[in-house]
Amino acid sequence: MAKYLGDWAGDYRGGALAVLRPASVSEVQVLMRLCGELGLGVIPQGGNTGLVSGAIDSKGSGLVVVSLERLSSIRQIDTENFTLRADAGCVLQTIKDACEAQDCLFPLALGAQGSCQIGGNAASNAGGINVLRYGMARDLVLGLEVVLADGELWSGFSGLRKNNSGYDLKQLFVGSEGTLGIITGVEVKLFPKPARTETAYLGLASFGAAVALLNRARRNCSDLISAFEIIGSECIELARLIDPGVRAPVLAPVQVLIELSSGPTVDLNRVLAGFLGGALEEGLVTDAVLATSAAQTHAFWAIREGLVEGQAKRGYHVRTDLSVRISDIPALIEQARRFVALEHPGWIPLAYGHAGDGNIHFNVLPPLQLAVAEARARGSEITAGLYAIAVGLGGSISAEHGIGRSRSGEFWSGLSPTHRRMVTALKNAFDPKGLMNPGCLLPSTETVP
Ligand SMILES: Cc1cc2nc3c(=O)[nH]c(=O)nc-3n(C[C@H](O)[C@H](O)[C@H](O)COP(=O)(O)OP(=O)(O)OC[C@H]3O[C@@H](n4cnc5c(N)ncnc54)[C@H](O)[C@@H]3O)c2cc1C
């Protein structure tokens, strides 16, 4: 069962009574009925790439893991209406490739796309690099099919883009992290595949300049930006742990990876070159390299992906997923860096993220000589300090990764009594026995009526 019980980063290794791998929706219904009769808690699991311990029970307290991996077919691609229906266990990359073959785009894009599943993406309301243009999973889901806690099937597929009749039930399941039901099918919006894409790697003097550049880019590039990633230069070392040959194309303390995409009638290269010319002239950007080939574009993105993998390779680290208003990004990073330098000297802060959405992963690496147990204990203190800084700026402790088991305590304690009452009422309405992913999102005791 090993592959279903540990997390991607190697931070947690849990247990389970059994791993069930249903091959059809009706098998999911049967197992949910059986688990209900036996009073067994169930953890729905997609690709198990989540970063908040939502799909594994790190305490190993006798739950059943239900893997959706055998429900893996694309059911339909409708190129006339730009929609797709797939089984929940279909891997995101498979969906993206199938859409591309039909000249369509499914824009959800993240580092784990070769392993994560569309059902997991919906359940965790995944974000990724294209959110500033296309939105999060929540904005892309048109309909869901869900097996409820008592084994009943709800099919919420309609293919409709507008359907303003009452509560939008699918949205309750998006981001519910397996706590309300098991998603067995997903219907999503597609877009025309962009005919043109331009990518540039930029050097800037500060995070403030990067935020000003984003604002300017949105106005100058007619909102054709599909990605705007900020990378602190200190992160490049981590990408080198994956590929020692990695070189940042620019030498600057703050680096930005910007991508524009459009249909065939826009002279995208001119739009980007014009915008960058102005930004260079004004000194907002200090250096810029435009990708002139697919290989160069790939090399730019390999830096962004490698720095995430490099952190996992280095070992335990403090990982956050903060969001603030875009204009507050410089303050967030400055305060967080100051906090680490003053209170945890020797720890190495990293700042990068989908800055176009105000999302910064402010991660902190322990000194290499520190024992893991000590690093973990100190890591909890650092995490708490970073959360306090984000909340102090009116931000969120979870921009896109969700709450899972790792953040349920902080999430719950940050809610108002009214908010808690509504969350508990919803949970109890859908899962009165508290069997759906106990301990995830809500602390366990709150799931009991
Ligand atoms: C290298 C890397 C990069 C990443 N980059 C990003 C990123 O840019 N943006 C981002 O948002 N995330 C990112 N992630 C996190 C992760 O990939 C996403 O959260 C992804 O959506 C999880 O999908 P999954 O299928 O792996 O779900 P899992 O990890 O298996 O599960 C996630 C949660 O959803 C529930 N769940 C899964 N499937 C179902 C289902 N069918 N029905 C009901 N509940 C279900 C689980 O119980 C769990 O609570 C990254 C992860 C890695 C490893």
Ligand as a Chemical Component Dictionary entry (heavy atoms), coordinates in Angstrom:
data_LIG
# 
_chem_comp.id                   LIG 
_chem_comp.type                 NON-POLYMER 
_chem_comp.pdbx_formal_charge   0 
_chem_comp.three_letter_code    LIG 
# 
loop_
_chem_comp_atom.comp_id 
_chem_comp_atom.atom_id 
_chem_comp_atom.alt_atom_id 
_chem_comp_atom.type_symbol 
_chem_comp_atom.charge 
_chem_comp_atom.model_Cartn_x 
_chem_comp_atom.model_Cartn_y 
_chem_comp_atom.model_Cartn_z 
_chem_comp_atom.pdbx_ordinal 
LIG C1  C1  C 0 5.518   19.676 -7.799 1  
LIG C2  C2  C 0 4.158   20.133 -7.375 2  
LIG C3  C3  C 0 3.673   21.344 -7.833 3  
LIG C4  C4  C 0 2.401   21.768 -7.446 4  
LIG N1  N1  N 0 1.950   22.953 -7.928 5  
LIG C5  C5  C 0 0.711   23.360 -7.577 6  
LIG C6  C6  C 0 0.217   24.585 -8.094 7  
LIG O1  O1  O 0 0.893   25.315 -8.802 8  
LIG N2  N2  N 0 -1.037  24.938 -7.742 9  
LIG C7  C7  C 0 -1.829  24.162 -6.926 10 
LIG O2  O2  O 0 -2.973  24.527 -6.656 11 
LIG N3  N3  N 0 -1.370  23.007 -6.429 12 
LIG C8  C8  C 0 -0.131  22.590 -6.721 13 
LIG N4  N4  N 0 0.331   21.421 -6.223 14 
LIG C9  C9  C 0 -0.517  20.648 -5.281 15 
LIG C10 C10 C 0 -1.360  19.544 -5.957 16 
LIG O3  O3  O 0 -0.775  19.083 -7.128 17 
LIG C11 C11 C 0 -2.773  19.995 -6.264 18 
LIG O4  O4  O 0 -3.425  20.313 -5.051 19 
LIG C12 C12 C 0 -3.626  18.978 -7.025 20 
LIG O5  O5  O 0 -4.845  19.600 -7.393 21 
LIG C13 C13 C 0 -3.963  17.733 -6.196 22 
LIG O6  O6  O 0 -4.542  16.752 -7.053 23 
LIG P1  P1  P 0 -4.426  15.206 -6.716 24 
LIG O7  O7  O 0 -5.204  14.448 -7.730 25 
LIG O8  O8  O 0 -3.024  14.813 -6.540 26 
LIG O9  O9  O 0 -5.200  15.149 -5.323 27 
LIG P2  P2  P 0 -4.773  14.436 -3.968 28 
LIG O10 O10 O 0 -3.489  14.951 -3.476 29 
LIG O11 O11 O 0 -4.913  12.972 -4.120 30 
LIG O12 O12 O 0 -5.944  14.957 -3.022 31 
LIG C14 C14 C 0 -6.081  16.318 -2.683 32 
LIG C15 C15 C 0 -7.353  16.499 -1.833 33 
LIG O13 O13 O 0 -8.494  16.244 -2.628 34 
LIG C16 C16 C 0 -9.239  15.110 -2.149 35 
LIG N5  N5  N 0 -9.620  14.334 -3.333 36 
LIG C17 C17 C 0 -8.815  13.843 -4.310 37 
LIG N6  N6  N 0 -9.545  13.250 -5.260 38 
LIG C18 C18 C 0 -10.833 13.357 -4.877 39 
LIG C19 C19 C 0 -12.069 12.952 -5.449 40 
LIG N7  N7  N 0 -12.127 12.318 -6.614 41 
LIG N8  N8  N 0 -13.215 13.220 -4.769 42 
LIG C20 C20 C 0 -13.182 13.890 -3.591 43 
LIG N9  N9  N 0 -12.054 14.296 -3.013 44 
LIG C21 C21 C 0 -10.893 14.046 -3.650 45 
LIG C22 C22 C 0 -8.298  14.376 -1.214 46 
LIG O14 O14 O 0 -9.019  13.688 -0.195 47 
LIG C23 C23 C 0 -7.441  15.505 -0.664 48 
LIG O15 O15 O 0 -8.103  16.128 0.411  49 
LIG C24 C24 C 0 1.610   20.972 -6.569 50 
LIG C25 C25 C 0 2.109   19.751 -6.122 51 
LIG C26 C26 C 0 3.363   19.335 -6.501 52 
LIG C27 C27 C 0 3.840   18.007 -6.005 53 
# 
loop_
_chem_comp_bond.comp_id 
_chem_comp_bond.atom_id_1 
_chem_comp_bond.atom_id_2 
_chem_comp_bond.value_order 
_chem_comp_bond.pdbx_ordinal 
LIG C1  C2  SING 1  
LIG C2  C3  SING 2  
LIG C2  C26 DOUB 3  
LIG C3  C4  DOUB 4  
LIG C4  N1  SING 5  
LIG C4  C24 SING 6  
LIG N1  C5  DOUB 7  
LIG C5  C6  SING 8  
LIG C5  C8  SING 9  
LIG C6  O1  DOUB 10 
LIG C6  N2  SING 11 
LIG N2  C7  SING 12 
LIG C7  O2  DOUB 13 
LIG C7  N3  SING 14 
LIG N3  C8  DOUB 15 
LIG C8  N4  SING 16 
LIG N4  C9  SING 17 
LIG N4  C24 SING 18 
LIG C9  C10 SING 19 
LIG C10 O3  SING 20 
LIG C10 C11 SING 21 
LIG C11 O4  SING 22 
LIG C11 C12 SING 23 
LIG C12 O5  SING 24 
LIG C12 C13 SING 25 
LIG C13 O6  SING 26 
LIG O6  P1  SING 27 
LIG P1  O7  DOUB 28 
LIG P1  O8  SING 29 
LIG P1  O9  SING 30 
LIG O9  P2  SING 31 
LIG P2  O10 DOUB 32 
LIG P2  O11 SING 33 
LIG P2  O12 SING 34 
LIG O12 C14 SING 35 
LIG C14 C15 SING 36 
LIG C15 O13 SING 37 
LIG C15 C23 SING 38 
LIG O13 C16 SING 39 
LIG C16 N5  SING 40 
LIG C16 C22 SING 41 
LIG N5  C17 SING 42 
LIG N5  C21 SING 43 
LIG C17 N6  DOUB 44 
LIG N6  C18 SING 45 
LIG C18 C19 SING 46 
LIG C18 C21 DOUB 47 
LIG C19 N7  SING 48 
LIG C19 N8  DOUB 49 
LIG N8  C20 SING 50 
LIG C20 N9  DOUB 51 
LIG N9  C21 SING 52 
LIG C22 O14 SING 53 
LIG C22 C23 SING 54 
LIG C23 O15 SING 55 
LIG C24 C25 DOUB 56 
LIG C25 C26 SING 57 
LIG C26 C27 SING 58 
# 
